[in-house]
Amino acid sequence: MSDCVDFANDLVQERLDTALAARKARPVFESYEFCTDCDVSIPLARRLAVTNCTRCTECEQLNEEIGTRYAR
């Protein structure tokens, strides 16, 4: 019985190691180069400062204003 448990533990550890290695290989920031709303180029400084940004500054401000207007 212990052989099955050892095999299962080894398999789980191998999959965890593989998943962690794949995660480390990703870039630090994954921001879009162009705004998803207006297709204007997002400046590199903003992409580096705000990880995972998808909108330019103007569209983000507009989105936040609309969001606060309808917040409950």
Sequence and secondary structure as in RCSB ss.txt:
>XXXX:A:sequence
MSDCVDFANDLVQERLDTALAARKARPVFESYEFCTDCDVSIPLARRLAVTNCTRCTECEQLNEEIGTRYAR
>XXXX:A:secstr
 HHHHHHHHHHHHHHHHHHHHHHHHS S    SB TTT  B  HHHHHHSTT  S HHHHHHHHHHHHHS  
